C-alpha cells in the first residue's frame, strides 16, 4: 500500500482530481494507493515532524525545504505551474503599533514579510490561506499571506477591496 496526499491548499481547489490521480496511480503501479486529505497546514507540519508522513506527496513550496531535509526527492510537477506567495494588505498598514499578519505557517512567511518593520509584526496563525483571507476581509488583521492558487479561487467581488 502506498500512502498519498497533497498540500492542503491544493485540496481547497477540489478533491476530485486527486482521487482520480490516486486511482490512476493504483492501476499504473499495480498497488493500492490510499489518498488521505489533510485538514490544514498545521496537521501537515505535525505529521512531517512526527515522522507520520506519506510515501508520495504533492508538496507546495512551503514544506518542500523541510521535506528535502528529510530525504524526500521531487519526482514531478505540473507543466507550466508556478507557485507564488504574496502579502495581501487591506487599505494601508498602521503607521504605529502592531502589524497583525495572518498566515497558516511561519518558516517560509519570512520572505514575504521582509519589507515590513519586523519588530512590529505579530503573526496570527490560521489553518489555511482561505481562513487567513477571511480574517483580513473582516478587518481582524492588517495583512495576510496569500498563495496564488488560493487567490484565484476567491470570488471577484470578495477580492475587489484588495
C-alpha positions, -999 to 999 in steps of 0.1 A, spaced: 0 0 0 12 35 -9 1 64 12 -6 95 -9 -17 131 -1 -14 166 -13 -7 200 2 -38 214 19 -41 244 -3 -45 220 -33 -74 202 -18 -91 236 -14 -94 236 -52 -113 203 -52 -107 167 -43 -119 150 -75 -87 153 -95 -66 140 -66 -89 110 -60 -87 103 -97 -49 105 -97 -48 80 -68 -69 56 -88 -47 60 -119 -16 55 -99 -31 23 -84 -38 9 -118 -4 20 -132 17 7 -103 -4 -24 -96 -6 -15 -60 -32 1 -38 -27 39 -35 -46 54 -5 -54 91 -7 -56 110 26 -69 145 29 -50 169 53 -72 193 72 -47 222 72 -11 232 72 -8 227 109 -17 190 105 8 188 76 37 201 96 28 180 127 27 148 106 61 157 90 77 163 123 63 131 139 75 111 110 40 100 101 42 114 66 33 99 32 51 77 7 40 101 -21 32 137 -15 23 166 -38 41 193 -19 38 231 -22 68 254 -18 60 259 18 71 225 31 94 215 3 126 227 21 118 206 52 109 176 30 143 179 12 160 179 46 142 146 55 153 129 23 122 134 1 130 139 -36 109 158 -62 98 135 -90 72 155 -110 54 188 -113 25 201 -133 37 216 -166 36 254 -166 25 257 -129 43 285 -110 37 289 -73 36 324 -59 33 336 -24 25 373 -17 14 396 11 -21 409 8 -30 442 25 -63 458 32 -60 496 27 -28 506 45 -7 491 72 -8 510 105 19 536 109 23 528 146 17 498 168 15 461 159 10 448 123 -12 417 125 -4 393 97 -25 361 92 -7 330 78 -10 292 81 28 288 86 58 307 97 90 294 82 85 305 45 65 335 55 96 354 63 104 362 27 71 380 21 74 399 54 110 413 48 97 447 36 78 453 69 91 465 103 99 431 117 97 443 153 61 453 149 48 421 132 25 398 152 16 366 135 -19 352 137 -19 315 127 -47 301 107 -55 266 93 -52 276 57 -50 306 32 -87 309 30 -91 314 67 -63 339 67 -81 358 39 -114 357 60 -96 374 89 -83 401 66 -117 406 50 -134 410 84 -107 435 94 -93 414 122 -57 415 108 -39 441 87 -25 417 61 -24 380 52 0 358 34 -17 345 2 -9 317 -22 -17 324 -59 -38 293 -64 -60 302 -34 -63 338 -46 -76 325 -80 -104 305 -62 -118 336 -44 -148 353 -59 -140 385 -77 -164 405 -55 -146 394 -24 -112 404 -40 -124 438 -51 -114 457 -18 -79 444 -21 
